[in-house]
Amino acid sequence: MAHNTGHSSPFFNIFGYTAYLQVLTHTEARELIASSPIAFTDEDVEWILTQSCCWPLLLQILCSERLFNLEEEENDDNWREEGLRQMKLFAHLLD
């Protein structure tokens, strides 16, 4: 089907759209964080907002690490170190 329609990939309908997201407002970022199936503490929310500068990708990384940490019932801050490590690839967003 892709060949018949002139597309190069059978995934053209799935991956053919790119959305460019900008920085979220603090309200939008808080709403996104609040959608977590396990609530984060106010301290964690503030730390995530500060470190991510409300960039959606960075929010996703930090929230994912925090959620995983909570699901594993770990009571340490190793999730913060891991989140910051993963964010290094996207440091240009914070410039």
N, C-alpha and C positions, 0 to 999 in steps of 0.2 A: 504494500500500500504506500509506504514512504517513497519508494522508487517511482511509482506511478504518479504521485503528486508532486514530484520534483524535490522532495525533502531528503536530506542526507541521513536521517536517523529515524528508526521506528519510534523514538521517544519524542518526536517533534511536538506532539500535542501535550506532553507532560512537562517537558523542560523548555519549551519554546518561548516562555514568558519570563522576563526578568523584572523584578520589582526593586526599585531603589528606595531604600528607607533612609530617612534623615534622623537626626537626634529627636527623641521623644521629649515631650514636656514632662515635668516632674509628676504631674497628675497622671499622664498616660503611663509613665514608667511605674508608678505606684500601683496602678490598676493591673498592669501586667504582672508585677510581683505578687499582688494579692490573689492572682488566679492560681497560685501554687496549691496543689492538693494538700500540702502540709504548710501551715502558716509559719512565716519567718518572724523572728523577734524584731522589735523596732530597731534595735541596735544593728542587726544584720541588714535590714532594709536600708538604713542610712548609709552603712558601709558600702553596700552594693551600688546605691545611687551615686555616691561619691567616686568610687573607683571606676564605674562605667561611664560617667558623665552622660548617662541616659542614652547611650548608643544601643540600639536593639541587639546587635550581635554580642556586645560585651555584657549586656544584661542577661542574655541567654546563657552565656558561658558561666557567669557567676551564679545565677539562679540554679542552673543545672547542677553545679558542684555542691551548692548548699542543700538542694533537695536530696541528692544522692547521699550526702553526709547524714541528713536527718533520717532517711529511709534505712540506713545502715545502723542507726542509733549510736552514732559516734558523737562523743561530746568533746570534740577538740576543734581547733581552728585550722586544721590541715587543709580543709576545703578552700580557705582563703588563699593559701600559698599555691595550691594547684590551679585555682581560678586565675590568679595573677600570672602564673607561668603560661597558661594557655592564651592569655590576652596579649602576651608579648608579640605574637604574630600580627596583631592588629594595632600596635602602638601608634601607627600613623593617624589613627582616628582621634587620638587624644592630643595631637599637636595643634 
